[in-house]
């Protein structure tokens, strides 16, 4: 379920454990791939929070798979959730936080084309 306090706490844990970033991202993406469609957006919100709040190395590592992960979610969810995904993508494109871009440009361009 969607819980801002849980997402915030998990983001803090990720920030304190950047040396474990590959494993943390693997756990999140596995959750995205394995949970029911109605819960996929919430796991993607966690990924979004970590990337926005912490930045490197999470944005670089997550960026390598963001097209695949985002597309997976988009294809399996209903229209109201798709609208939220589009909004999330638009925020990613406009991002100018810790890094000048949230994810590597080739990956975000792939999202734009599909």
N, C-alpha and C positions, 0 to 999 in steps of 0.2 A: 504494500500500500504506500501511498505518497505521504511522507512525513518530513516536513522541513527540519525538525530537530534531529531526526535520524540522519538525514542527508548531511546536515551541518557537522554532526559528530563524526561520521565516516570520512568527511572531507578533512577534518582536523587530523584524524588518524593517518590519512594518506599523506598529508603535509608533513607530519612528523616521521614518516617512513618512506621518503623518496627513494632510498636504496632498494626498497621492495616494490618499486613501481611496476615492473613487468608482471609480478605475481598478483598485485592488487588489480591491475587492469585485466589480467586474465580472468580473475574471479568475477569482475563486473561484466565482462563480455560473455562469459559462460552463462551468467545469470540472464543476460539479455536473450541469448539464443535458446535457453531452456525453459524460461518461464512462459506462462500463458500470455496470449496477446494483450490482454487487459493490464498486465503488469509490466510490460516491456518499457513503456514510456517512463515509469518511475525509476527503473535502473538506468535509463539513458539520462534522466535528470541528475542522478548521482555522478555519472561520468562528466556531464556538463559542468557541474559544480566543482569537481576536482580540477578539471582543466582550466576553468576560469579563475579559480582561487589560487591554485598552486602553480600552474604553468608548467615549465620544464621540470622533470622529463616527461610528465604526463601528456602534455599536448603533442609532443613529437611522437611518442609511442602510440597514443590513441589515434593520432592522425594517420598512421600507416594503415589502419583498418576502418576508419570512420565511414568511408563510402559503403563498405560491405555491411557494417553494423547498422547504419542508418537505413540502408535499402531493405535489409532484413525486417526491421521494425515496420517501416512504411508499408511494405507489401502485406503484412499480416494484420494490421490494425484497422479499425473502422474509421469512417470519415471524420468524426469529431476529434479523434486522436491524431489523425493525419493533419488536421488543421493546426494542432498544437506542435506537431513536428515541423511543419512549414514555418511557423512562428519561431521555433528554436533555430532552425536553419538561417532565417533572416537575421537573427541576433548574432549568429556565428559570423556571417558575412560582414556585419557592421562592427565586429569586435575590434577594439583598440586598447586592450588591457595590458597585462604583464608582457606579452609579446605583441608585435605589430599585427600578427594574424593568429587566430586560434589554432588552426590546423594547417598543415602544408597545402599550398595552393592547388597542386594537382588533384588532391583528394576532394577539396571543396568544389573545384570546377566540375568534377565528375558528378557531384550532387546536383549542380545547377543544370547540367545537360539532361538529367533523367527525370 
